Amino acid sequence: MTARESRTEFWDARYREDDTPWEKGYGAPPLAEYLERSSFKGRVLVPGCGFGHDVRLLAQYGAQPLGLDISPTALARARSFKPVAEEDYLRGDLFTLDVSLKESFEGIFEHTCLCAVDPSRRPEYAQAVADALKSEGELLAIFFVKIEDPEGPPYPISSDEIDRLFHPFFDTVEHWVPGKSFPGREGREQMRRMRKR
Ligand SMILES: C[S@@+](CC[C@H](N)C(=O)[O-])C[C@H]1O[C@@H](n2cnc3c(N)ncnc32)[C@H](O)[C@@H]1O
């Protein structure tokens, strides 16, 4: 089995076995809070979208989001929801994005995908999201900065590491601690809005 197949099998088995503690049944409160005050329009990629709650939330606020996930089970469930507007879903691996998707998004929304990726692959993650965005495209991210359990996934990330990984491609436009979070995640998340140079 290749590394890619085993990654797909790991995540798909979690969905098939209903072992999905991250699945909350609705879009991320920090995203909803952001969309109430700012628009996030155009084509927006949502890597590791799972059941697609964030995708549909973005669509509700006028974006044209594309939810990407390696798990066919997660995507079948995402597609089973009533469409909101212009959302779409694609089965694929962020690390091997088709060339047709390069430099094709105005925005990317990161939520619980980076923290699910092995930390050794974070530089590849930063490169992949930079490659997918158009020039001056924006990455809006909810980062997990505090997780008590050292055994990931999820794996936490520090502010210094965020700077180190993303600042070669992006400038940080804004950062803040969300006022609203899923129960149990309060004070553990940090938001960043970064613009690709
Ligand atoms: C912790 S889950 C979070 C799902 C969703 N964002 C949520 O909050 O409900 C991580 C997701 O990332 C997906 N994933 C992991 N590695 C991926 C990759 N390389 N490319 C695309 N999706 C990936 C998994 O299949 C899984 O759905």
PDBQT file of the ligand as one rigid body, heavy atoms in Angstrom, charges set to zero:
ROOT
HETATM    1  C1  LIG A 201     -10.136  15.956  11.401  1.00  0.00    +0.000 C 
HETATM    2  S1  LIG A 201     -11.017  15.738   9.908  1.00  0.00    +0.000 S 
HETATM    3  C2  LIG A 201     -11.849  17.328   9.757  1.00  0.00    +0.000 C 
HETATM    4  C3  LIG A 201     -12.986  17.331   8.766  1.00  0.00    +0.000 C 
HETATM    5  C4  LIG A 201     -13.733  18.663   8.668  1.00  0.00    +0.000 C 
HETATM    6  N1  LIG A 201     -12.843  19.767   8.343  1.00  0.00    +0.000 N 
HETATM    7  C5  LIG A 201     -14.467  18.948   9.956  1.00  0.00    +0.000 C 
HETATM    8  O1  LIG A 201     -14.020  19.811  10.742  1.00  0.00    +0.000 OA
HETATM    9  O2  LIG A 201     -15.487  18.281  10.220  1.00  0.00    +0.000 OA
HETATM   10  C6  LIG A 201      -9.704  15.873   8.699  1.00  0.00    +0.000 C 
HETATM   11  C7  LIG A 201     -10.196  15.675   7.278  1.00  0.00    +0.000 C 
HETATM   12  O3  LIG A 201      -9.130  15.873   6.366  1.00  0.00    +0.000 OA
HETATM   13  C8  LIG A 201      -9.203  14.884   5.353  1.00  0.00    +0.000 C 
HETATM   14  N2  LIG A 201      -7.833  14.789   4.808  1.00  0.00    +0.000 N 
HETATM   15  C9  LIG A 201      -6.720  14.321   5.448  1.00  0.00    +0.000 A 
HETATM   16  N3  LIG A 201      -5.641  14.421   4.657  1.00  0.00    +0.000 NA
HETATM   17  C10 LIG A 201      -6.071  14.980   3.485  1.00  0.00    +0.000 A 
HETATM   18  C11 LIG A 201      -5.430  15.331   2.276  1.00  0.00    +0.000 A 
HETATM   19  N4  LIG A 201      -4.116  15.125   2.100  1.00  0.00    +0.000 N 
HETATM   20  N5  LIG A 201      -6.159  15.904   1.284  1.00  0.00    +0.000 NA
HETATM   21  C12 LIG A 201      -7.499  16.100   1.446  1.00  0.00    +0.000 A 
HETATM   22  N6  LIG A 201      -8.167  15.771   2.571  1.00  0.00    +0.000 NA
HETATM   23  C13 LIG A 201      -7.466  15.221   3.585  1.00  0.00    +0.000 A 
HETATM   24  C14 LIG A 201      -9.727  13.650   6.063  1.00  0.00    +0.000 C 
HETATM   25  O4  LIG A 201     -10.304  12.697   5.204  1.00  0.00    +0.000 OA
HETATM   26  C15 LIG A 201     -10.755  14.277   7.016  1.00  0.00    +0.000 C 
HETATM   27  O5  LIG A 201     -12.022  14.406   6.408  1.00  0.00    +0.000 OA
ENDROOT
TORSDOF 0
